[in-house]
C-alpha cells in the first residue's frame, strides 16, 4: 500500500483485487473519445482491434466503439487502455 500527502489531502493506494493496482484511477482517465485496444478471446484465439471509448462506468465496465466494424460494444477494463469483450 502506498501512502502520501498532498496539501491537506491524504491519498492511499491499494490493490482491491480483480484488476491492477490503480484500476479506479485509470478508469477515470478513460474519457469519451480516448483510444483503447479491444481484446476478444474464444477457443484459444485472441483478436485485438482498435476502439474508442464512449463511456466508462463503475467496476471497470466500458462502452466502446469498435473502429473496425463501427459497432458499439461493452467490455471490462483489464489493463491500461485494454478492454476485454466477450463473444
Legacy VTK file of the C-alpha trace (Angstrom):
# vtk DataFile Version 3.0
C-alpha trace
ASCII
DATASET POLYDATA
POINTS 87 float
0.000 0.000 0.000
1.404 3.400 -0.954
0.542 6.484 1.038
1.485 10.108 0.528
0.328 13.609 1.437
-0.567 16.470 -0.895
-1.597 19.655 0.896
-4.256 18.698 3.421
-5.390 15.687 1.394
-4.113 12.205 2.138
-4.153 9.590 -0.585
-3.868 5.856 -0.024
-3.387 3.437 -2.910
-4.040 -0.268 -2.615
-4.953 -3.189 -4.806
-8.607 -4.073 -4.236
-8.261 -7.281 -6.232
-9.658 -8.258 -9.582
-7.649 -5.700 -11.513
-4.486 -3.732 -11.490
-3.481 -1.524 -8.523
-4.696 1.785 -9.922
-7.854 0.360 -11.524
-10.157 3.140 -10.345
-7.727 5.930 -11.183
-7.019 4.530 -14.684
-10.737 4.072 -15.415
-11.247 7.752 -14.632
-8.630 8.615 -17.283
-10.777 6.902 -19.925
-12.599 9.895 -21.274
-15.027 9.676 -24.182
-13.032 9.580 -27.400
-9.920 8.032 -25.809
-8.301 5.255 -27.876
-8.265 1.715 -26.440
-7.429 -1.782 -27.635
-10.312 -4.238 -27.675
-9.466 -7.851 -26.876
-11.716 -10.816 -27.599
-10.803 -14.439 -26.801
-12.505 -17.667 -27.863
-11.277 -21.252 -28.315
-7.642 -20.294 -27.778
-7.722 -17.460 -30.333
-7.186 -13.793 -29.416
-8.325 -10.948 -31.628
-7.316 -7.342 -30.978
-8.822 -4.306 -32.632
-8.829 -0.557 -32.182
-11.624 1.068 -30.244
-12.759 4.439 -28.986
-14.266 4.987 -25.519
-17.909 6.046 -25.429
-18.427 5.858 -21.636
-16.570 4.455 -18.618
-18.862 3.152 -15.873
-18.345 1.638 -12.439
-16.469 -1.610 -11.766
-14.358 -1.237 -14.923
-17.284 -1.545 -17.355
-16.580 0.413 -20.540
-18.713 1.144 -23.607
-16.524 1.293 -26.699
-16.968 1.801 -30.432
-15.174 -0.891 -32.438
-13.428 1.167 -35.112
-13.172 -1.828 -37.476
-16.881 -2.710 -37.542
-18.449 0.521 -36.326
-20.400 -1.455 -33.691
-20.771 -0.286 -30.091
-19.707 -2.956 -27.596
-19.427 -3.263 -23.817
-16.409 -4.766 -22.095
-14.290 -4.746 -18.950
-11.125 -2.743 -18.405
-8.397 -5.342 -17.734
-5.305 -3.154 -18.078
-4.272 0.361 -19.055
-6.046 1.034 -22.352
-7.076 -2.634 -22.731
-10.766 -3.600 -22.798
-11.854 -7.246 -22.966
-15.112 -8.023 -24.751
-16.737 -11.442 -24.707
-18.122 -13.029 -27.894
LINES 1 88
87 0 1 2 3 4 5 6 7 8 9 10 11 12 13 14 15 16 17 18 19 20 21 22 23 24 25 26 27 28 29 30 31 32 33 34 35 36 37 38 39 40 41 42 43 44 45 46 47 48 49 50 51 52 53 54 55 56 57 58 59 60 61 62 63 64 65 66 67 68 69 70 71 72 73 74 75 76 77 78 79 80 81 82 83 84 85 86
